[in-house]
Every structure is written in structure tokens, then in C-alpha cells.
Amino acid sequence: MKILFLADEEAKVYWDFFKKEDFEGVDLIVSCGDLKAEYLSFLATMVPVPVLYVHGNHDAKYDMKPPEGCICIDDCIYEFNGVRILGLGGSHRYKPGPYQFTEREMAKRVRKLFWKLKFKKGFDILVTHSPARGLHDDEDMCHMGFEVFNALIEQYRPKYFVHGHVHLNYGRQFVREDMVGETHVVNAYEKYMLEL
């Protein structure tokens, strides 16, 4: 199965220079947040696969005009061809606004998922906007990761943890891929193709 992950910056190759063959073999498209609703709607129209998303910290505009034809997976486990995908959007709260959370608020969201996690027997891919604390994050409140994501990875050992939010063009210290135990960690900035 091939999953195309997107985050933070619209890939010109997929929007300005769209070619159907670029999506050959892609089974699923997942946005890790902070993308224009029109971009996701365009992909949902042009590519005959489900387009999933979690909210980024700049996605308040989705409240007025959500991406058409797309599925929000915030706070749920979406199952596709036997692959369980847990979605948790948003960033650390650094100013007033939606889709920003304190560590305590994010932990509360995770606790509310207890029965879903138990029923589904965990998850295979964790999709978030923000990274985990100490993993692909930064020290400023805006780009700081969440501790509770580390706890989820430790407890459920998903195959993949895919996030956005930290742009790879911020500097060389930001890496695209990592491993935490058995979990492959990916920063999906702009675009990242994952083959399961």
C-alpha cells in the first residue's frame, strides 16, 4: 500500500503541475495540517482515493470552509485496508486560537480515545500536526512537541509516526526521518511517499 503524506506547504508538482501519473499506485492521501482547503479539495477531486486530514495550528479557516470531499481524522482511528490510523491535529498553545493545546489538553484528548484504542487494539500509524517532545521539535512554544505522543509511541509501538509543523527549510538540524524503538518517525513537510 502506498500513502502520500502532505504537510505545511502545497507541493507545486501536485497543484500547479498536476499529472495523474504522479499518483499511480497511491492508495491514500493524508494531510498532517496547515494546507489550503482548496489544495486538499483539488486532490480529492483529481485523485480517486480517500483524502484524510488532521488540523494544523493555522487551519481555523477550515471551520468556515472545510476541504470538500475529505475526511477529518482528528480524535479518531480511521481504518483503511486493515491499517489503523490515529489522528491528533494541532500544536502547542502559543497564542489564542483554535487547534492549539496545552500538554494537559492534548493528554485529555488522548485519554478520551481509551475505548477506541482498546476496541481497535491500538493503531499502526500515528498522524499528528506537531512532533513529539524531543523528537523533531524545537524549544520555542510554537514548535515544541507533545510529551503525550512519546507515551503513545511507547505504549502502542505503531509502525509509523508521521507529523508536520516543523518545516525542513528551517535549518539543517531538522531531520526528515528517525527511529524510536520499532517506530519509524517521519516529518511529512511538503510531501512524503510511504510504502507499506
PyMOL commands that set and color helices and strands:
alter all, ss='L'
color gray80, all
select helices_A, chain A and resi 12-15+20-23+37-46+60-63+103-112+114-120+147-156+168-170
alter helices_A, ss='H'
color red, helices_A
select strands_A, chain A and resi 2-7+26-31+51-53+71-72+76-80+83-88+91-92+100-101+125-128+160-163+177-180+183-187+190-195
alter strands_A, ss='S'
color yellow, strands_A
deselect
rebuild
show_as cartoon
